[in-house]
Amino acid sequence: MNLHATARKTILLALCAAAFASSAFAGKNAIEGQVLDRNGEPVVRAVVTLKPGNVQLVTDAQGKFLIDYARDSSGARVRMPTKVDVELEVFKPGFHTHDLQFFYKRGAIEVEQITLKEDTIEVEDDAQNLDPGLFSDRSQSSGATYEGQ
């Protein structure tokens, strides 16, 4: 083996070790969880917001999320805050917003399963009878006529 091949192999091994160490470190201080609907199906692309921490991300195809960093006032990534009350706000159009508050010390924490409830629309029946046959004066029209044009 020549000197260049040995050097490349050493550099490759060092890069692999650094990548492994950084991925192991990434989960050291983290908040993770899963967002489901009331039927137990994953809610994909739900927006999860960490307060304080100024982090917003979306859930993956399994409804899972992992927050392992925070952002400072300028938007730069910083370490997760420790020994602090935090709030996770989960939102997706068509669902009610879900808030989860807890005390975060440090380390990896998996929050309880978050179940979003669908928004419901309540429709009330109008007591007024809108049958057009009941109205004798039809001279006023809200539509346009195009006869003779």
N, C-alpha and C positions, 0 to 999 in steps of 0.2 A: 504494500500500500504506500502510495507516495505522500508527501507532506501536505499537498493541497487536499487530497481526499480525507486525510486524517483531520485536518482543520475544519473541513466542511461537516464531517461527521460530529465533531465536538460541538460546533456551533448549532447544528440541528438538534442534538441532544439537549443543549442548554435552552434552546427556544421551546422545545417540548416540555421540559421541566418547568420553565417559567409560565407557559400556558396552563399547565396542570395546576401549578400553585395559585395562579390568579383565579382560575375557575373554582378551586377549593375555597379560596378566600372570599369570592363573591357571595357564596351562600352562608358565610359566617355570620354576618349581620344582615338579616333579611326578613321580610314579611311575605308569606305566600298564602295562597288560598284558591278556592274555586267558586265560581258563580254559576248557579243552576236556576232553571225556571221551576215552577211548582210541580211539573211532571218529572223532574229529575234530569232533564236534558240540559247540556251545557249551553250557557248564554255566550255566544261568540261576539267579540268586539264590543263588549260592555266597557265603559270608561271607568277606570278605578283611579281615584284621586287620593293621595296621601297628604294630610294636613297635620301638623306643619311638615314641610319637606318639599312642597312645590313640585310634586311628581304626579304626572298623569300618564297612564298607559292603558292599553286595551287588552282584554283577555284573548287567549289563543283559541284554537279549534276545540279544545276540551274545556273551555271556560276557565282556564287556570291563569294565574298571574304570579309574578315574583318581583318584589321591589327590594333591591339591594343597594340603593343609593338615595340620596336626597339632592336637592338643588339649593344653592344659596341665592341671595337677592339678585345677583347678576345672571343667574341661570346656569352657572357652572356646577358640575357634579361634585358632591362632597360626600363624606361618610354619613351613614345613617345616624340620626340623632338618637341618643340613648338617655334612659331615665326620664322619659317624657310621656305625657298623655298625647295619644295620636288619634286621629279619626280617619277611617276609610270611608269614602263616599263612592257608591257604585251606581252608575246611571246608564241606561240604554233607552232610546226612544221606544215607546210602547209599554214601558214598565214603570212602576213607582221607584223613586230614588230610595236606596237603602243606605243607612248610616250605621257604622260600627265603630264604637269608641272603646279604647282599652289603653292600659299602661304598658309601654314598651321599654324594657330594660336594655337588653342587648342579646345578641345571638340570633339564631334562626327560630322563627316562630311561625307556626301554621295556624291561621285563624279558622274559626268554625266555618262550616259551609255556609255560603251566602245564597239565600233563595230570593230571587226577585219575583214580585207579584205583578201580573199584567195590569195595565191601566184598563179601567172599564169606563164606558160612556153610558150615562143614564139618560134615556130618552123618555120624555114625558109626553103623553098624549094631549094634543090641543083640543079643548072641549068645543071649540068653534067648528061648525060644519062648513067646509069649504067647497061644497058641491056647486059647480058653476050654474047648474040649472035652477038653483035657488035665488039667483040674482037677476032681476028683470032688466036693470040698466046695464047694458053691455057697451055703451058708447065710449067708455074710456078703456083704452087698451095700453098695456105696458109694452107691447111688442111693436115692431115697425111693419108697415105694409109696403110691398114693392110692386103693387099693381100699376100698370101704365108706365113703368120706368124702362 
